[in-house]
């Protein structure tokens, strides 16, 4: 039997848009002719996969259909949640479709993951499908390239490709992530692989309430062509809980498929920045580099209501004390220890530290050290021009009058 790919496409990506009520979901952001959802649809065209099932909400249905058409996928099913209830309900509801054989393997992908060498994962799926039984679930562990507090980690019995999971560690501190990696810990990629019967059995044993309500919501669903609208009455009674908490952490037969894969969930602007910068040529970077008395900045990518920049501040140099009327900013310190002013507050920042500059807040970057400071900046707003700067103090005489 072919593997059924279920794509979870209901997330909003709100972490990228702090303070904004209206924003574009991460999986649909246009990064220059491609989106993360497009990349996910491209990956599931491999012959080992059956037709895709997309779990989403009513707000995204038309957008999902447009991307399916763009990627020439004509056979599919869309499962529409009446309201967001996190991944436990989304995963189970998608698994219940009558088109899926009870013993058929299912793999659950997030629509907003960035994966380059996907052939490795295809090989892992092929080689390890035989280990799926009627009760176990496989999670994918990604070999970490460096310590990070942004991810959850899987600790397995050993470092072989497939191994029994000992425990999960959810988003540890930076120092603890170093220790976990030394112990052989892998990043929890949030990609799950199991037979349909196993998914149902695990909900029956570990969270029967979700199973009962999802079954009722599916049985009483409205079906319009290729779209299943789950019943709102029963779905509304569901608890909002992740698949990890509801099932994975309670599963007694849990395996980890460990793989060295170029994977990223692009959960921050700095991660998006690094991916997009790698795609830029030397010519592009040269044309989009602008020099200032304090150093330079490079415009890496301008999208809908956002602009990504790299700011380099020379030793003993300072930007002006300024504010913006039409944009907020998210800064991620990449190198150095800048002194950052936000209104009356002053912060000596460290590498990897992220700082939010709210709309209309007075702010400044000062480099009082002997080393260069590098900051990744995401500008968020309707107007992203250099003219949207009001200067209050400036050592180079550029104060607004």
Number of C-alpha atoms within 10 A of each C-alpha: 10 12 23 25 23 27 25 21 26 26 18 15 18 16 12 19 23 15 12 12 7 8 17 15 17 25 23 21 18 16 14 10 7 11 18 22 25 20 18 19 20 14 16 20 15 11 9 14 18 19 18 21 22 28 26 23 21 14 13 17 18 10 12 20 16 11 16 19 11 10 14 11 15 12 11 14 19 25 27 27 25 19 17 17 18 16 21 23 24 26 20 19 23 28 25 20 17 8 9 17 16 17 15 17 23 23 21 21 20 24 25 26 21 21 17 13 12 14 13 13 17 15 10 17 16 11 10 14 15 8 12 18 15 16 18 20 23 26 24 23 28 23 20 22 13 9 19 20 15 15 20 19 27 25 23 24 16 16 17 12 15 21 17 18 21 13 14 18 16 15 16 18 13 14 11 15 26 17 13 18 20 10 13 16 27 28 29 24 21 18 15 23 26 24 27 24 19 20 24 20 17 23 21 15 12 17 16 14 14 24 24 14 21 24 19 16 22 22 13 15 17 14 13 9 8 13 17 19 20 25 21 15 13 18 23 16 13 20 15 16 15 16 19 16 11 20 20 20 14 15 18 14 14 19 24 28 25 26 20 15 18 15 18 16 18 20 17 18 22 24 15 18 20 13 14 15 18 9 10 12 9 9 8 14 14 11 10 15 15 13 11 11 12 19 18 15 20 20 19 20 18 16 12 13 14 20 21 24 23 21 21 21 25 20 18 14 18 21 20 22 21 23 23 24 13 16 22 24 21 22 21 23 21 19 17 21 22 26 17 17 19 19 16 8 9 13 13 13 17 15 15 16 12 17 16 16 21 19 16 16 18 20 22 22 22 22 24 17 15 11 15 18 25 23 26 24 25 27 23 25 20 12 16 18 12 8 8 14 18 19 20 15 15 15 13 12 9 12 14 11 6
